[in-house]
Amino acid sequence: MIVLDPTDESRPAARTVGPRPDDLTGRTVGLLDIAKPRGEVFLDRLAELLVERGVTVRRYAKPTFTRPLPADQRAEIAAECDVVIEALAD
């Protein structure tokens, strides 16, 4: 299987997937809207469902889907959240 990296990096950095928590109880979940049409619709509903389960939710939005998330915004999300869900929609 060949997996292509869709980023704009000329030589992609090696990345590992972090461990997923077994439960979201007591965790803060960041919802990142990447600025594609209707992404906020998905995230609005997801936020409702998470809050109903007692999960703390923080919302973020990229300035534009055509560029990578700015480094300062990545750092902010990493500092404030245990888990991040990114919305892709059209």
Secondary structure as UniProt FT lines:
FT   TURN            25..26
FT   STRAND          28..33
FT   TURN            37..38
FT   HELIX           39..52
FT   TURN            53..54
FT   STRAND          56..61
FT   TURN            65..66
FT   HELIX           71..80
FT   STRAND          83..87
//
